[in-house]
């Protein structure tokens, strides 16, 4: 087991996105741009975007801790608001499904 005391990212959030038909490419572009800003300006460890067989997108984002995640929005540059609204416009529904503290991490960078 990886020793968690040395692990930089101890909190994860899992989101779901119901994307409007025909807006998939725009959604992915906006999601990617916003995720890069969170990583660069707010201390996020990055995120992975997945798509399930029904077409729902699921993102898994890593953070150093819950408070860093909760306090991330004001750290973003002004253009983040426009990107966020652009992403929201591509979606029927956006939800935070889980807010998770990491217990054991067996994913190792290659």
C-alpha positions in Angstrom: 0.0 0.0 0.0 1.1 3.5 -0.8 1.8 5.5 2.4 -0.9 8.2 2.5 1.2 10.6 4.6 3.3 11.2 1.5 0.3 11.4 -0.9 -0.2 15.0 -2.3 -3.9 14.5 -3.1 -6.1 13.3 -0.3 -9.5 14.4 -1.6 -11.5 13.5 -4.7 -14.8 14.7 -6.2 -16.8 12.8 -8.7 -19.1 14.7 -11.1 -21.6 13.7 -13.7 -22.6 15.7 -16.8 -25.6 15.1 -19.0 -24.6 16.7 -22.2 -27.0 18.1 -24.8 -27.1 16.1 -28.0 -24.7 17.7 -30.5 -22.8 19.6 -27.8 -20.3 16.8 -26.9 -17.3 18.4 -28.6 -18.1 21.9 -27.1 -18.5 20.3 -23.7 -15.2 18.5 -23.8 -13.4 21.6 -25.0 -14.9 23.8 -22.2 -14.4 21.0 -19.5 -10.8 20.7 -20.6 -10.1 24.4 -20.5 -11.7 24.8 -17.1 -9.9 21.8 -15.6 -6.6 23.2 -16.8 -7.4 26.5 -15.0 -8.2 24.6 -11.8 -4.9 22.8 -12.0 -2.8 25.9 -12.8 -4.4 28.4 -10.4 -6.3 26.5 -7.7 -4.0 23.6 -6.8 -6.1 20.8 -8.3 -4.2 17.6 -9.1 -6.1 17.4 -12.4 -9.1 15.3 -13.5 -10.1 12.5 -15.8 -13.2 12.6 -18.0 -15.0 9.4 -18.8 -18.1 8.6 -20.7 -20.4 5.7 -19.8 -22.4 3.6 -22.3 -25.5 5.7 -21.8 -23.6 8.9 -22.9 -23.2 10.4 -19.4 -19.9 12.0 -18.8 -18.2 11.3 -15.4 -15.2 13.3 -14.1 -12.9 12.4 -11.3 -10.9 15.3 -9.8 -8.1 15.1 -7.3 -7.4 17.8 -4.7 -4.9 18.1 -1.8 -7.8 18.3 0.7 -11.5 19.3 1.0 -10.8 22.9 2.0 -8.6 23.5 -1.1 -11.5 22.1 -3.2 -14.1 24.2 -1.4 -12.0 27.4 -1.7 -10.9 26.9 -5.4 -13.3 29.2 -7.3 -12.0 32.6 -6.1 -8.4 31.5 -7.1 -9.4 31.2 -10.8 -8.7 34.0 -13.3 -11.6 36.0 -14.7 -11.9 34.1 -17.9 -12.9 31.0 -15.9 -16.4 32.4 -15.4 -17.0 32.6 -19.1 -15.6 29.1 -19.7 -17.8 27.7 -16.9 -20.9 29.3 -18.3 -20.0 27.9 -21.8 -19.7 24.4 -20.3 -23.0 24.8 -18.4 -24.7 25.8 -21.6 -23.7 22.4 -23.2 -25.3 20.5 -20.3 -28.8 19.4 -19.3 -27.6 18.5 -15.9 -24.4 18.7 -13.8 -24.0 17.0 -10.5 -21.4 16.4 -7.8 -22.1 12.8 -7.0 -19.4 12.1 -4.4 -17.0 14.0 -2.2 -14.4 11.5 -1.1 -11.5 11.2 1.3 -8.8 8.8 0.0 -8.2 5.8 2.2 -5.8 3.7 0.1 -4.2 4.7 -3.3 -3.0 1.9 -5.5 -2.9 4.0 -8.7 0.8 4.7 -9.4 2.1 7.0 -12.0 3.8 5.2 -14.9 
